[in-house]
Amino acid sequence: MRSVQNKLPAVAWSGVVAFSILGFGQGIWGILLVSNLKASPAIPWACPVMALVLWLMWRYLGGSWWPHSTAASRRGYLRANPVSRRIFLWTMLSGLLSIGALAGYWIVLSYLTKMPPNAVPDMSPYPILTGVVMVMTASLVSPVTEESAFRGYCQVILEREFAAPTAIAISSVLFALAHITHGLLWPKLLVYFLVGIVFGAQAYLAKSIIPVIPVHIVGDLTFFMLVWPHDTARRVTGDSAADKWFWVHVVQSIVLTVLAVLAFNGLVRATQANGSRRTVAGPS
């Protein structure tokens, strides 16, 4: 068994690959978004252009086009495998419950620790159609690029060197570091790390990032529309007595965490049953 020191290059390489994919996708989106809002905000032309970029990126990372010698490797690293309906539904259920719990953790931590709220872009100066389409596109860009980068390429590289829990933990640390732009604060980084654990475990169990992407989309929309806009209104409990909403969110976090764990158990059983059927059926 290779020593941890010998595995460090794989950790470094997984990070380089992940941040390269992330930088490419979100970098292009940032350029298109700024250019669109400056030049012609009434027409959200950046959105269909970005949709095309995402499609091309997805196809290439999934093994299309030159060089053909790396096609199989790229397809394996992306891990965009089809899944059964049962696995998809258990992934969605465990993911949605986890998002509810994580939203509760974020809110509770914002009551307990002073931290600046995440900035929510103000789209009010722009036409409603532009704002809606831009938000919808942004909620697609991050999930596709981040799942391809961290739960696809990065985690697959790590899974070939480490046991699954270690690979998931390392990819989650890298995922959290990718969000340092939201603030170098331990409560935020902790929540992002836990998000990485949830999505990483789902991708590993389902052997695919396909069912994780819609969960990620719902998560982004939940925080963007329901959590972050209200961060500034919350007061640290040290400055005043905890109000009823603090305790509501404490209960929310605990209850949904328990339900999410139960749903994850359902996902494990679904993947085991799927594996058993493949073994009985034999190679096709």
Protein Blocks (a to p, Z undefined) as FASTA:
>chain_A
ZZfklmmmmmmmmmmmmmmmmmmmmmmmmmmmmmmmmmmmmbcfklmmmmmmmmmmmmmm
nopajdfklmmmmmmmnopacddfklmmmmmmmmmmmmmmmmmmmmmmmmmpccdddddd
dfklpcfklmmmmmmmmmmmmmmmmmmmmmmmmmmmmmmmmcfklmmmmmmmmmmmmmmm
nopcfklmmmmmmmmmmmmmmmmmnopaklmmmmmmmmmmmmmmmmmmmmmmpccfklpc
cdfklmmmmmmmmmmmmmmmmmmmmmmmmmmmmmmmmmmnopZZ
